Amino acid sequence: MNFLYHGSIISGIKQLKPVSTLNGTDKKVVYLTDNIPYSLFYIWDKKHNHFDGKHVTAWIKNGTAYYEEQFPDQLKAFYSGVSGYLYIVRFSLGISAMECREQLYYSTESVDTEREEFIPNVYNELIKYEMTGELKVRRFNEQSEKRKNELIDMISQVILKNDYIKNPNTPNAEFYRKYFTDAWKKAAQTK
C-alpha cells in the first residue's frame, strides 16, 4: 500500500490537518483510508444536505465498502449532484492503522497531499464502484420489513434522545424531519 485517500468538499488542500476527534479519545486526527469508494462518502456537502455534521452509514468488510440506507434513496439524496475532491497522500511512518476498523488509518500530524482528483458527481462515482463490486449498497427499499422497522426504530430513538421533537426548528431536527420521515413520525407518536 503506497497511497491513502481522503474525501472532502473543499478544493486546493495542500495539507490535511488533524481536526477530527479519534473515536474514544480527545486526540485530534486526520482520517484516511486505502478504499476509494469509502473515502467518497466523506465528500459531504452540508448545504446540499442541510446538515453540518456528516451522516455516513458506511463501513469496510473484507476489502469491500458497504453503505446502508436508513430511508428510501438515501444514497441518491445525500450524494447526487454533489461534487468534491478525492485527496491522495503517500503512506508514511506517522500514519497508524485504526484498531478494529478495516482499512482505516489516522495521523495526529498534518499530512501533505500528493494530488487531488475532482469528483463532479459523487453519486455517479459511487454507482461506478457499485457496478464493479467494490461497493455494496444495502438499499432501504430492498430490505426486509423487519430490517426496515429496525432502521426506523433506531433513528426514531436518535430523534427522541436528542429532543428534536421538542425543538423542531434546530438544524439537526430539520435534517432528521426532512430525510427520516417515517422515523420522525414514529418518534412524534412515541413522545
N, C-alpha and C positions, 0 to 999 in steps of 0.2 A: 504494500500500500504506500503510494507516494503522495497522493492528494486527498484532501478532505474538502468538504463543501459546507457552505452556509448560505441560506436564502434570506434575502432582505428586499424590502420595497424601495430602499434608498440606493441611489446611484453614486458612483465615484468613491466608494470606500477604499482607501489605501491600507488601512489598518483596522482590523476588527478588535474592538475594545471589550474588556470583561465587564459587562453591565447587567448580566442576568445573575440570579442567585442560584448557586449549586444546591440541588434538592437536599433538604435536611441539614443545611449548614447556613452560615452567614457569609460564606465566601462569594465573591463576585467572579464570574467566569464568562468566557465566550464558548458557546456550544458549537460543535462541528460533527459531521458525520461523513462516512465514506459511501453513503447510499444517496444517490442523486434524487430519486423520487421523494424520499423522506425529507430532504432539505427543502424541496419546493413548497412543502406545507407551511414553511415559516416565512414565505413571501405573503405576509398578511397585510391587507390594506384596511386600516381602521376606518377610513372614510367610506369605503365601499361597504364594509360590514357593520358600520355603526357601533364599533366596539374597540376600545383602547387596548384591551388585553388580546390574547390570542386564544382561540378555541380550536385547538388542534387535537383531533381524535385519531392519532396515527401511532404506529409502532413498527418495529422491525423484528421479524422472526425468520430464522434460517436464511438470512440474506435477502428476504423479500419484504418490501414495505407494505403495510396494511393500513387501511383507513376505514373506519366505521361511521356511517352516517347515523345521526341521532334524530333526524327528521327527514322527510322526503326531499330528495335532491339537494342535500346539504353540500356536497362537494361542488356542484354547479353554482349554488347560491353564494358560496364563500369565494370561489376562485375564478368563475367565468368573467372575462373582461378585466381581470386584474393582471397588471404587468409588474415586473420586478427584476431582480438580479440574482444570479447564482454566482457566488464568490468561490474561487478556487484558491486553496492555500496548500503549501507543502507541509507534509507531516514533519514535525521536529521534536526534539527531546523534551520541550516544555509542555507537550500535549499529552494528556493522560486519558486512558480508557475509563469510561464510566462503569462502575460496578453494577452488575445485574441488568445492564442495558446494552443489548447487542448493537454493535456498530456506531455507538455514540461516544463522543470524546469531548474533552473540555480543556481549556487553558485558563490559568489565573492571570496570565500575562497577555498583553496585546499581541495579535498575530497579524503579520503582513500578508496582504492578499497578493497572489501571483497574477490573477486576471479576473475579469468579470464577464459573464455572459448575460445578455439581455434576454429576458423571457417575455415575449409580447402578450401572451395569454396563458396564465398558469394552468387553467383548467385544460386547455387543449394539450399542453405539455404533459400533464398528468395522465390524460387519456392515452397518449402515445405510450407511456410507460405501462399502463394497464394492458394495452394491446400486446406488448412484448412479454407480459407475465412478470415484470419486475415490480409491479404494483397490483395488489388485490384490493378491490373496493367492496366493502360489505354495505350494499345499498339498503337503505331503510325499507323501501317497498318490497324488497326481496327476502326480508327476514320473516321468521315465523311470527305468528301473532303473539306467542309467549315472549319472544325477544323484543318485539316492538313495545309491548307493555313494560318490560323491564327497563328499556331505554327511557320511555315516557316517565315511569316512576322515578328513575334515577335523576332526571333533570328536574322533575317537579320537586324533589327533595332539595335540590340546589336552590331553587326559587324560594321555597319555604324557609330554608336555613338562613338565607340572606335577606329575608323580609322584603322581597321585591314586590309582593302583592300589596303590602302596606305602603311602599314607596315606589309607585309605578312610574314616576317621571324621572328617575335617575337613568343615566346612560346604560348601565348594566341591565336594569329592569327592562328598558325599552328593547335591548338586544334580545333578551330571552322571550319577551312578549311577541316580538316580530317573527322570530325564526322557530321557536319551540312552542307553537300554538297549542298543541294537544297537552303538553306538559304544563303550560301556563293555565289552561282550563282546569286541569286536574288539581293543580296547586290552589287555584281560586276556590274550587269546590271543597277542598280539604280544610282550608282556612276557616 
